[in-house]
Amino acid sequence: MEVIEVNGRDFRTHQKTYLDLSDKGTQVVIRRGINKRYIITPINPVEDYDRYLTPEMRSRINQSLKQAAEGKVTKPMNKEELLAFLDTL
């Protein structure tokens, strides 16, 4: 597997290029600061999410989707309502 290491600025400038390379199997490592590194990993929505989500997380997502389908959602109509809602969290 080919590995490419880039700094954050180069990644931001050429983001599409590096994401395309990652899609093709190249391991893209983003260097940030002196000792920080991040790896870009493409995720297949159907197959790979199970690798990253715990059963509890999956259950909470499904519960939220069910609530949304039932219309049990909060819909702030303006900035003040949104901020008031966020303050309750």
Biopython code that builds the backbone (N, CA, C, O; Angstrom):
import numpy as np
from Bio.PDB.StructureBuilder import StructureBuilder

atoms = [
    (1, "MET", "N", (0.836, -1.175, 0.000)),
    (1, "MET", "CA", (0.000, 0.000, 0.000)),
    (1, "MET", "C", (0.884, 1.243, 0.000)),
    (1, "MET", "O", (1.837, 1.353, 0.771)),
    (2, "GLU", "N", (0.549, 2.148, -0.863)),
    (2, "GLU", "CA", (1.294, 3.405, -0.940)),
    (2, "GLU", "C", (0.848, 4.327, 0.199)),
    (2, "GLU", "O", (-0.334, 4.380, 0.537)),
    (3, "VAL", "N", (1.795, 5.042, 0.778)),
    (3, "VAL", "CA", (1.507, 5.973, 1.871)),
    (3, "VAL", "C", (2.012, 7.355, 1.465)),
    (3, "VAL", "O", (3.147, 7.512, 1.017)),
    (4, "ILE", "N", (1.150, 8.346, 1.630)),
    (4, "ILE", "CA", (1.522, 9.733, 1.354)),
    (4, "ILE", "C", (1.305, 10.522, 2.641)),
    (4, "ILE", "O", (0.249, 10.413, 3.265)),
    (5, "GLU", "N", (2.295, 11.313, 3.042)),
    (5, "GLU", "CA", (2.156, 12.169, 4.223)),
    (5, "GLU", "C", (2.214, 13.613, 3.778)),
    (5, "GLU", "O", (3.133, 14.026, 3.071)),
    (6, "VAL", "N", (1.196, 14.393, 4.213)),
    (6, "VAL", "CA", (1.113, 15.801, 3.823)),
    (6, "VAL", "C", (0.849, 16.641, 5.069)),
    (6, "VAL", "O", (0.375, 16.137, 6.087)),
    (7, "ASN", "N", (1.166, 17.927, 4.969)),
    (7, "ASN", "CA", (0.823, 18.814, 6.089)),
    (7, "ASN", "C", (-0.619, 19.291, 5.928)),
    (7, "ASN", "O", (-1.210, 19.153, 4.857)),
    (8, "GLY", "N", (-1.174, 19.846, 6.986)),
    (8, "GLY", "CA", (-2.570, 20.260, 6.979)),
    (8, "GLY", "C", (-2.888, 21.288, 5.913)),
    (8, "GLY", "O", (-3.948, 21.232, 5.289)),
    (9, "ARG", "N", (-1.988, 22.216, 5.703)),
    (9, "ARG", "CA", (-2.226, 23.256, 4.700)),
    (9, "ARG", "C", (-2.311, 22.667, 3.299)),
    (9, "ARG", "O", (-3.196, 23.031, 2.524)),
    (10, "ASP", "N", (-1.395, 21.758, 2.970)),
    (10, "ASP", "CA", (-1.416, 21.107, 1.662)),
    (10, "ASP", "C", (-2.689, 20.268, 1.504)),
    (10, "ASP", "O", (-3.288, 20.237, 0.429)),
    (11, "PHE", "N", (-3.099, 19.588, 2.583)),
    (11, "PHE", "CA", (-4.327, 18.800, 2.512)),
    (11, "PHE", "C", (-5.528, 19.691, 2.223)),
    (11, "PHE", "O", (-6.358, 19.364, 1.375)),
    (12, "ARG", "N", (-5.623, 20.822, 2.929)),
    (12, "ARG", "CA", (-6.760, 21.727, 2.700)),
    (12, "ARG", "C", (-6.760, 22.256, 1.270)),
    (12, "ARG", "O", (-7.815, 22.367, 0.645)),
    (13, "THR", "N", (-5.589, 22.579, 0.758)),
    (13, "THR", "CA", (-5.494, 23.122, -0.592)),
    (13, "THR", "C", (-5.862, 22.096, -1.659)),
    (13, "THR", "O", (-6.486, 22.438, -2.664)),
    (14, "HIS", "N", (-5.476, 20.838, -1.441)),
    (14, "HIS", "CA", (-5.678, 19.781, -2.442)),
    (14, "HIS", "C", (-6.551, 18.649, -1.899)),
    (14, "HIS", "O", (-6.314, 17.475, -2.185)),
    (15, "GLN", "N", (-7.555, 19.016, -1.118)),
    (15, "GLN", "CA", (-8.385, 18.031, -0.426)),
    (15, "GLN", "C", (-8.969, 16.991, -1.374)),
    (15, "GLN", "O", (-8.882, 15.795, -1.095)),
    (16, "LYS", "N", (-9.554, 17.410, -2.475)),
    (16, "LYS", "CA", (-10.162, 16.461, -3.416)),
    (16, "LYS", "C", (-9.141, 15.451, -3.922)),
    (16, "LYS", "O", (-9.439, 14.261, -4.018)),
    (17, "THR", "N", (-7.967, 15.910, -4.239)),
    (17, "THR", "CA", (-6.917, 15.022, -4.740)),
    (17, "THR", "C", (-6.580, 13.943, -3.726)),
    (17, "THR", "O", (-6.483, 12.767, -4.077)),
    (18, "TYR", "N", (-6.402, 14.337, -2.468)),
    (18, "TYR", "CA", (-6.028, 13.357, -1.438)),
    (18, "TYR", "C", (-7.172, 12.413, -1.089)),
    (18, "TYR", "O", (-6.944, 11.236, -0.807)),
    (19, "LEU", "N", (-8.402, 12.925, -1.105)),
    (19, "LEU", "CA", (-9.542, 12.041, -0.850)),
    (19, "LEU", "C", (-9.714, 11.035, -1.991)),
    (19, "LEU", "O", (-10.039, 9.872, -1.752)),
    (20, "ASP", "N", (-9.497, 11.481, -3.217)),
    (20, "ASP", "CA", (-9.556, 10.559, -4.361)),
    (20, "ASP", "C", (-8.479, 9.483, -4.241)),
    (20, "ASP", "O", (-8.740, 8.313, -4.524)),
    (21, "LEU", "N", (-7.272, 9.869, -3.824)),
    (21, "LEU", "CA", (-6.199, 8.889, -3.637)),
    (21, "LEU", "C", (-6.576, 7.885, -2.552)),
    (21, "LEU", "O", (-6.324, 6.688, -2.695)),
    (22, "SER", "N", (-7.175, 8.366, -1.477)),
    (22, "SER", "CA", (-7.603, 7.480, -0.402)),
    (22, "SER", "C", (-8.656, 6.496, -0.898)),
    (22, "SER", "O", (-8.636, 5.321, -0.531)),
    (23, "ASP", "N", (-9.573, 6.975, -1.730)),
    (23, "ASP", "CA", (-10.599, 6.098, -2.310)),
    (23, "ASP", "C", (-9.974, 4.983, -3.141)),
    (23, "ASP", "O", (-10.533, 3.891, -3.247)),
    (24, "LYS", "N", (-8.822, 5.259, -3.725)),
    (24, "LYS", "CA", (-8.149, 4.273, -4.587)),
    (24, "LYS", "C", (-7.192, 3.369, -3.819)),
    (24, "LYS", "O", (-6.517, 2.529, -4.414)),
    (25, "GLY", "N", (-7.132, 3.542, -2.473)),
    (25, "GLY", "CA", (-6.312, 2.636, -1.676)),
    (25, "GLY", "C", (-5.026, 3.209, -1.124)),
    (25, "GLY", "O", (-4.327, 2.530, -0.371)),
    (26, "THR", "N", (-4.692, 4.442, -1.479)),
    (26, "THR", "CA", (-3.492, 5.074, -0.935)),
    (26, "THR", "C", (-3.777, 5.525, 0.496)),
    (26, "THR", "O", (-4.829, 6.106, 0.765)),
    (27, "GLN", "N", (-2.864, 5.265, 1.398)),
    (27, "GLN", "CA", (-3.023, 5.720, 2.777)),
    (27, "GLN", "C", (-2.517, 7.157, 2.858)),
    (27, "GLN", "O", (-1.339, 7.427, 2.626)),
    (28, "VAL", "N", (-3.426, 8.075, 3.191)),
    (28, "VAL", "CA", (-3.082, 9.489, 3.285)),
    (28, "VAL", "C", (-2.963, 9.855, 4.766)),
    (28, "VAL", "O", (-3.913, 9.716, 5.537)),
    (29, "VAL", "N", (-1.770, 10.327, 5.143)),
    (29, "VAL", "CA", (-1.493, 10.728, 6.521)),
    (29, "VAL", "C", (-1.353, 12.247, 6.537)),
    (29, "VAL", "O", (-0.571, 12.821, 5.779)),
    (30, "ILE", "N", (-2.119, 12.880, 7.408)),
    (30, "ILE", "CA", (-2.048, 14.338, 7.534)),
    (30, "ILE", "C", (-1.245, 14.668, 8.787)),
    (30, "ILE", "O", (-1.572, 14.225, 9.888)),
    (31, "ARG", "N", (-0.203, 15.445, 8.600)),
    (31, "ARG", "CA", (0.683, 15.849, 9.694)),
    (31, "ARG", "C", (0.204, 17.210, 10.212)),
    (31, "ARG", "O", (-0.007, 18.148, 9.443)),
    (32, "ARG", "N", (0.041, 17.290, 11.534)),
    (32, "ARG", "CA", (-0.400, 18.544, 12.153)),
    (32, "ARG", "C", (0.477, 18.812, 13.364)),
    (32, "ARG", "O", (0.475, 18.037, 14.321)),
    (33, "GLY", "N", (1.206, 19.875, 13.326)),
    (33, "GLY", "CA", (2.104, 20.179, 14.437)),
    (33, "GLY", "C", (3.292, 19.228, 14.432)),
    (33, "GLY", "O", (3.617, 18.622, 13.411)),
    (34, "ILE", "N", (3.930, 19.108, 15.584)),
    (34, "ILE", "CA", (5.144, 18.307, 15.677)),
    (34, "ILE", "C", (4.861, 16.815, 15.779)),
    (34, "ILE", "O", (5.458, 16.024, 15.049)),
    (35, "ASN", "N", (3.962, 16.418, 16.672)),
    (35, "ASN", "CA", (3.752, 14.993, 16.922)),
    (35, "ASN", "C", (2.325, 14.526, 16.671)),
    (35, "ASN", "O", (1.890, 13.552, 17.285)),
    (36, "LYS", "N", (1.593, 15.183, 15.797)),
    (36, "LYS", "CA", (0.212, 14.784, 15.538)),
    (36, "LYS", "C", (0.084, 14.287, 14.106)),
    (36, "LYS", "O", (0.532, 14.940, 13.165)),
    (37, "ARG", "N", (-0.538, 13.115, 13.956)),
    (37, "ARG", "CA", (-0.761, 12.527, 12.636)),
    (37, "ARG", "C", (-2.182, 11.984, 12.584)),
    (37, "ARG", "O", (-2.697, 11.479, 13.582)),
    (38, "TYR", "N", (-2.814, 12.088, 11.414)),
    (38, "TYR", "CA", (-4.169, 11.584, 11.204)),
    (38, "TYR", "C", (-4.191, 10.807, 9.894)),
    (38, "TYR", "O", (-3.532, 11.189, 8.928)),
    (39, "ILE", "N", (-4.947, 9.720, 9.864)),
    (39, "ILE", "CA", (-5.058, 8.911, 8.654)),
    (39, "ILE", "C", (-6.456, 9.087, 8.077)),
    (39, "ILE", "O", (-7.448, 8.986, 8.799)),
    (40, "ILE", "N", (-6.534, 9.349, 6.778)),
    (40, "ILE", "CA", (-7.815, 9.453, 6.084)),
    (40, "ILE", "C", (-8.244, 8.049, 5.673)),
    (40, "ILE", "O", (-7.504, 7.335, 4.996)),
    (41, "THR", "N", (-9.449, 7.660, 6.091)),
    (41, "THR", "CA", (-9.959, 6.327, 5.787)),
    (41, "THR", "C", (-11.355, 6.438, 5.196)),
    (41, "THR", "O", (-12.260, 6.947, 5.857)),
    (42, "PRO", "N", (-11.551, 5.974, 3.963)),
    (42, "PRO", "CA", (-12.909, 6.004, 3.409)),
    (42, "PRO", "C", (-13.792, 4.985, 4.128)),
    (42, "PRO", "O", (-13.327, 3.911, 4.511)),
    (43, "ILE", "N", (-15.059, 5.326, 4.306)),
    (43, "ILE", "CA", (-15.997, 4.432, 4.976)),
    (43, "ILE", "C", (-17.125, 4.097, 4.021)),
    (43, "ILE", "O", (-17.764, 4.991, 3.466)),
    (44, "ASN", "N", (-17.371, 2.808, 3.827)),
    (44, "ASN", "CA", (-18.513, 2.358, 3.044)),
    (44, "ASN", "C", (-19.719, 2.426, 3.967)),
    (44, "ASN", "O", (-19.732, 1.748, 4.994)),
    (45, "PRO", "N", (-20.729, 3.218, 3.637)),
    (45, "PRO", "CA", (-21.845, 3.436, 4.560)),
    (45, "PRO", "C", (-22.529, 2.166, 5.061)),
    (45, "PRO", "O", (-22.972, 2.127, 6.209)),
    (46, "VAL", "N", (-22.622, 1.159, 4.257)),
    (46, "VAL", "CA", (-23.350, -0.037, 4.672)),
    (46, "VAL", "C", (-22.461, -0.996, 5.450)),
    (46, "VAL", "O", (-22.876, -1.514, 6.487)),
    (47, "GLU", "N", (-21.269, -1.238, 4.978)),
    (47, "GLU", "CA", (-20.429, -2.279, 5.549)),
    (47, "GLU", "C", (-19.527, -1.796, 6.684)),
    (47, "GLU", "O", (-19.320, -2.534, 7.647)),
    (48, "ASP", "N", (-18.995, -0.601, 6.601)),
    (48, "ASP", "CA", (-17.975, -0.174, 7.551)),
    (48, "ASP", "C", (-18.509, 0.495, 8.809)),
    (48, "ASP", "O", (-17.805, 0.534, 9.819)),
    (49, "TYR", "N", (-19.727, 1.023, 8.785)),
    (49, "TYR", "CA", (-20.225, 1.708, 9.973)),
    (49, "TYR", "C", (-20.242, 0.790, 11.186)),
    (49, "TYR", "O", (-19.980, 1.240, 12.302)),
    (50, "ASP", "N", (-20.544, -0.487, 10.987)),
    (50, "ASP", "CA", (-20.573, -1.410, 12.119)),
    (50, "ASP", "C", (-19.218, -1.500, 12.806)),
    (50, "ASP", "O", (-19.145, -1.785, 14.001)),
    (51, "ARG", "N", (-18.158, -1.260, 12.068)),
    (51, "ARG", "CA", (-16.818, -1.301, 12.643)),
    (51, "ARG", "C", (-16.571, -0.136, 13.594)),
    (51, "ARG", "O", (-15.781, -0.248, 14.531)),
    (52, "TYR", "N", (-17.253, 0.989, 13.347)),
    (52, "TYR", "CA", (-17.000, 2.197, 14.115)),
    (52, "TYR", "C", (-18.077, 2.495, 15.160)),
    (52, "TYR", "O", (-17.849, 3.295, 16.067)),
    (53, "LEU", "N", (-19.257, 1.856, 15.042)),
    (53, "LEU", "CA", (-20.351, 2.127, 15.955)),
    (53, "LEU", "C", (-20.536, 0.974, 16.931)),
    (53, "LEU", "O", (-20.604, -0.188, 16.531)),
    (54, "THR", "N", (-20.616, 1.304, 18.204)),
    (54, "THR", "CA", (-20.904, 0.286, 19.210)),
    (54, "THR", "C", (-22.390, -0.064, 19.118)),
    (54, "THR", "O", (-23.166, 0.700, 18.544)),
    (55, "PRO", "N", (-22.793, -1.205, 19.674)),
    (55, "PRO", "CA", (-24.221, -1.539, 19.681)),
    (55, "PRO", "C", (-25.076, -0.444, 20.337)),
    (55, "PRO", "O", (-26.190, -0.174, 19.887)),
    (56, "GLU", "N", (-24.551, 0.187, 21.405)),
    (56, "GLU", "CA", (-25.289, 1.270, 22.060)),
    (56, "GLU", "C", (-25.472, 2.461, 21.112)),
    (56, "GLU", "O", (-26.557, 3.039, 21.039)),
    (57, "MET", "N", (-24.412, 2.824, 20.391)),
    (57, "MET", "CA", (-24.507, 3.932, 19.451)),
    (57, "MET", "C", (-25.513, 3.616, 18.349)),
    (57, "MET", "O", (-26.325, 4.465, 17.981)),
    (58, "ARG", "N", (-25.456, 2.394, 17.824)),
    (58, "ARG", "CA", (-26.387, 1.964, 16.770)),
    (58, "ARG", "C", (-27.830, 2.044, 17.280)),
    (58, "ARG", "O", (-28.717, 2.499, 16.558)),
    (59, "SER", "N", (-28.067, 1.600, 18.528)),
    (59, "SER", "CA", (-29.402, 1.637, 19.119)),
    (59, "SER", "C", (-29.908, 3.072, 19.251)),
    (59, "SER", "O", (-31.065, 3.357, 18.945)),
    (60, "ARG", "N", (-29.042, 3.967, 19.703)),
    (60, "ARG", "CA", (-29.439, 5.370, 19.869)),
    (60, "ARG", "C", (-29.740, 6.030, 18.530)),
    (60, "ARG", "O", (-30.659, 6.843, 18.427)),
    (61, "ILE", "N", (-28.974, 5.686, 17.513)),
    (61, "ILE", "CA", (-29.238, 6.228, 16.174)),
    (61, "ILE", "C", (-30.592, 5.734, 15.680)),
    (61, "ILE", "O", (-31.394, 6.518, 15.172)),
    (62, "ASN", "N", (-30.847, 4.437, 15.829)),
    (62, "ASN", "CA", (-32.128, 3.886, 15.385)),
    (62, "ASN", "C", (-33.298, 4.508, 16.141)),
    (62, "ASN", "O", (-34.345, 4.783, 15.555)),
    (63, "GLN", "N", (-33.121, 4.729, 17.445)),
    (63, "GLN", "CA", (-34.165, 5.365, 18.251)),
    (63, "GLN", "C", (-34.424, 6.788, 17.739)),
    (63, "GLN", "O", (-35.577, 7.209, 17.638)),
    (64, "SER", "N", (-33.371, 7.517, 17.421)),
    (64, "SER", "CA", (-33.515, 8.885, 16.923)),
    (64, "SER", "C", (-34.205, 8.902, 15.565)),
    (64, "SER", "O", (-35.039, 9.769, 15.306)),
    (65, "LEU", "N", (-33.866, 7.956, 14.700)),
    (65, "LEU", "CA", (-34.518, 7.876, 13.393)),
    (65, "LEU", "C", (-36.015, 7.585, 13.550)),
    (65, "LEU", "O", (-36.838, 8.148, 12.829)),
    (66, "LYS", "N", (-36.356, 6.719, 14.479)),
    (66, "LYS", "CA", (-37.756, 6.399, 14.741)),
    (66, "LYS", "C", (-38.503, 7.633, 15.246)),
    (66, "LYS", "O", (-39.612, 7.919, 14.796)),
    (67, "GLN", "N", (-37.887, 8.365, 16.188)),
    (67, "GLN", "CA", (-38.513, 9.577, 16.707)),
    (67, "GLN", "C", (-38.718, 10.606, 15.594)),
    (67, "GLN", "O", (-39.758, 11.263, 15.545)),
    (68, "ALA", "N", (-37.759, 10.749, 14.722)),
    (68, "ALA", "CA", (-37.881, 11.701, 13.616)),
    (68, "ALA", "C", (-39.011, 11.288, 12.684)),
    (68, "ALA", "O", (-39.779, 12.138, 12.232)),
    (69, "ALA", "N", (-39.125, 9.984, 12.388)),
    (69, "ALA", "CA", (-40.194, 9.499, 11.514)),
    (69, "ALA", "C", (-41.569, 9.749, 12.132)),
    (69, "ALA", "O", (-42.547, 9.961, 11.416)),
    (70, "GLU", "N", (-41.639, 9.724, 13.465)),
    (70, "GLU", "CA", (-42.895, 9.962, 14.177)),
    (70, "GLU", "C", (-43.166, 11.458, 14.378)),
    (70, "GLU", "O", (-44.199, 11.837, 14.930)),
    (71, "GLY", "N", (-42.235, 12.302, 13.929)),
    (71, "GLY", "CA", (-42.408, 13.742, 14.075)),
    (71, "GLY", "C", (-42.041, 14.272, 15.440)),
    (71, "GLY", "O", (-42.323, 15.430, 15.746)),
    (72, "LYS", "N", (-41.424, 13.460, 16.263)),
    (72, "LYS", "CA", (-41.027, 13.874, 17.613)),
    (72, "LYS", "C", (-39.656, 14.549, 17.558)),
    (72, "LYS", "O", (-38.655, 13.999, 18.016)),
    (73, "VAL", "N", (-39.638, 15.750, 16.988)),
    (73, "VAL", "CA", (-38.392, 16.485, 16.813)),
    (73, "VAL", "C", (-38.583, 17.922, 17.284)),
    (73, "VAL", "O", (-39.711, 18.406, 17.380)),
    (74, "THR", "N", (-37.496, 18.587, 17.571)),
    (74, "THR", "CA", (-37.525, 20.002, 17.933)),
    (74, "THR", "C", (-37.133, 20.800, 16.705)),
    (74, "THR", "O", (-36.101, 20.552, 16.083)),
    (75, "LYS", "N", (-37.984, 21.771, 16.366)),
    (75, "LYS", "CA", (-37.718, 22.591, 15.183)),
    (75, "LYS", "C", (-37.644, 24.061, 15.588)),
    (75, "LYS", "O", (-38.658, 24.758, 15.567)),
    (76, "PRO", "N", (-36.465, 24.532, 15.952)),
    (76, "PRO", "CA", (-36.330, 25.950, 16.291)),
    (76, "PRO", "C", (-36.639, 26.802, 15.060)),
    (76, "PRO", "O", (-36.179, 26.508, 13.957)),
    (77, "MET", "N", (-37.408, 27.841, 15.263)),
    (77, "MET", "CA", (-37.826, 28.689, 14.143)),
    (77, "MET", "C", (-36.932, 29.915, 13.959)),
    (77, "MET", "O", (-36.991, 30.587, 12.929)),
    (78, "ASN", "N", (-36.102, 30.200, 14.967)),
    (78, "ASN", "CA", (-35.226, 31.357, 14.842)),
    (78, "ASN", "C", (-33.995, 31.138, 15.724)),
    (78, "ASN", "O", (-33.888, 30.138, 16.434)),
    (79, "LYS", "N", (-33.089, 32.080, 15.663)),
    (79, "LYS", "CA", (-31.827, 31.960, 16.394)),
    (79, "LYS", "C", (-32.048, 31.851, 17.904)),
    (79, "LYS", "O", (-31.384, 31.062, 18.575)),
    (80, "GLU", "N", (-32.970, 32.634, 18.429)),
    (80, "GLU", "CA", (-33.221, 32.630, 19.881)),
    (80, "GLU", "C", (-33.724, 31.267, 20.335)),
    (80, "GLU", "O", (-33.274, 30.747, 21.356)),
    (81, "GLU", "N", (-34.663, 30.681, 19.578)),
    (81, "GLU", "CA", (-35.185, 29.365, 19.933)),
    (81, "GLU", "C", (-34.082, 28.305, 19.853)),
    (81, "GLU", "O", (-34.018, 27.403, 20.689)),
    (82, "LEU", "N", (-33.226, 28.419, 18.855)),
    (82, "LEU", "CA", (-32.121, 27.471, 18.713)),
    (82, "LEU", "C", (-31.172, 27.580, 19.909)),
    (82, "LEU", "O", (-30.776, 26.569, 20.487)),
    (83, "LEU", "N", (-30.815, 28.803, 20.272)),
    (83, "LEU", "CA", (-29.906, 28.975, 21.409)),
    (83, "LEU", "C", (-30.537, 28.485, 22.703)),
    (83, "LEU", "O", (-29.857, 27.886, 23.536)),
    (84, "ALA", "N", (-31.841, 28.735, 22.880)),
    (84, "ALA", "CA", (-32.526, 28.254, 24.079)),
    (84, "ALA", "C", (-32.517, 26.728, 24.122)),
    (84, "ALA", "O", (-32.308, 26.136, 25.181)),
    (85, "PHE", "N", (-32.744, 26.090, 22.973)),
    (85, "PHE", "CA", (-32.714, 24.633, 22.914)),
    (85, "PHE", "C", (-31.314, 24.115, 23.245)),
    (85, "PHE", "O", (-31.172, 23.176, 24.028)),
    (86, "LEU", "N", (-30.291, 24.714, 22.661)),
    (86, "LEU", "CA", (-28.922, 24.273, 22.908)),
    (86, "LEU", "C", (-28.543, 24.433, 24.376)),
    (86, "LEU", "O", (-27.773, 23.632, 24.906)),
    (87, "ASP", "N", (-29.070, 25.447, 25.027)),
    (87, "ASP", "CA", (-28.797, 25.652, 26.457)),
    (87, "ASP", "C", (-29.376, 24.528, 27.306)),
    (87, "ASP", "O", (-28.886, 24.278, 28.407)),
    (88, "THR", "N", (-30.410, 23.845, 26.814)),
    (88, "THR", "CA", (-31.022, 22.753, 27.581)),
    (88, "THR", "C", (-30.225, 21.458, 27.487)),
    (88, "THR", "O", (-30.450, 20.532, 28.266)),
    (89, "LEU", "N", (-29.308, 21.391, 26.549)),
    (89, "LEU", "CA", (-28.551, 20.142, 26.357)),
    (89, "LEU", "C", (-27.432, 19.999, 27.366)),
    (89, "LEU", "O", (-26.703, 19.008, 27.342)),
]
sb = StructureBuilder()
sb.init_structure("model")
sb.init_model(0)
sb.init_chain("A")
sb.init_seg("    ")
for serial, (resi, resn, name, xyz) in enumerate(atoms, 1):
    if name == "N":
        sb.init_residue(resn, " ", resi, " ")
    sb.init_atom(name, np.array(xyz, "f"), 0.0, 1.0, " ", f" {name:<3s}", serial, name[0])
structure = sb.get_structure()
